[in-house]
Amino acid sequence: MTTGRPPVVRRAPGKLFVAGEYAVVEPGNPAILVAVDRRVTATVTEPSGDGTLVSSDLLAAPVRWLRRGDRLDPVGVENPDRARRELAHVLAALRTVARLLAEHGRPAPELDIAISSELHRDGVKFGLGSSGAVTVATVAAVAAHCGLTLSAEERYRLALLASAELDPKGSGGDLAASTWGGWIAYRSPDRAAVLDLVRRRGVAGALAEPWPGFEVRRLPPPAGVALEVGWTGTPASTTELVSGLHRRAWRGTPPHRRFVAASADLVRAAADAIEHGDGASLLDSVRRARRELARLDEEAGLGVFTPALTALCDAAEAVGGAAKPSGAGGGDCGIALLELPDTRARPDTPDVADAADAADAPHAADTRTAPGTAASSNSRAGATAAPPDTDHLRERWTAAGVRPLDLRPATEGNEE
């Protein structure tokens, strides 16, 4: 049953939202994200039996799946609903690649795939975009195993189609960060138009046609600014929070339109500050982002700010930094940016075309400490040294029950 082909390994980094949450779900609206140096790894090998065997560090044992039409059904599992829930993004990625193969007259592959992640600890996720990262890694690994040569944008598009199968409201920003890596400026595509395109033209057609609203470009690492990440210890569901906004009558009202416009303005200001090495202006934009999220939370009642996230932000402000929830809030992570005195970044700033090539470059295994341990002085946004206030910030976070995470921006995206 095996042919002796070597395993195919693909990795995808997690992400943090820097600015633009919630507003970015509206097509064409901008956000800034950064990939982080904790990854999901997908390893594809020849099949050990019929169907597809999926193993994951979120499950106690591998699960074999048999294809019935477009469905994948588990075999011999005591709790099939849990298996479907924990592996939903892997299964969606498998189905999406299978659809593309079918359009080229090729059968769905039988294979074994193993998923391992640095974005959780003992099954508790840190809020670093694990769903997006596993989708990107799975798409890339399965496509490569099947001999498909895809650009970075094609891998992103397949990942978005897989994610939209589960949640069409998701912006796809996490998928873009996991695909291209580094700091990116991102605009979400019109997912309704994209899904309609798939219905009319198929997956292959959707890969070839323009996507309304979509844009991604690399940003340089911010000069003279340190990035710190704190975990509240409480997992949150981005899908539930974003869906909650869509269900509320507040969406579409003048306050909602004002929020979207204000978010776009501060994201543009933040991107301009990054590109011009203006750390002080970047921090001002992050403070504006916090205020806009707080106003959104007050007006729509989403529960974005928890006591832990508020304490995280206040601690950063107390030492002269700027901070905000990263992503939908409700728990998970927050970020803080601190200016570095008398330092300059020495970034490598490839454009998106260069990043597409870099995304497939070989990369050695990362052996640094897993997230959740005390952060080291190397946690930074592209600067040469950590500021003195970093230790003070971590002390304040720890006293408030917020755990500093040892994370750095990941320059590489989806990679071998």
Disulfide bonds with the S-S distance in Angstrom:
none
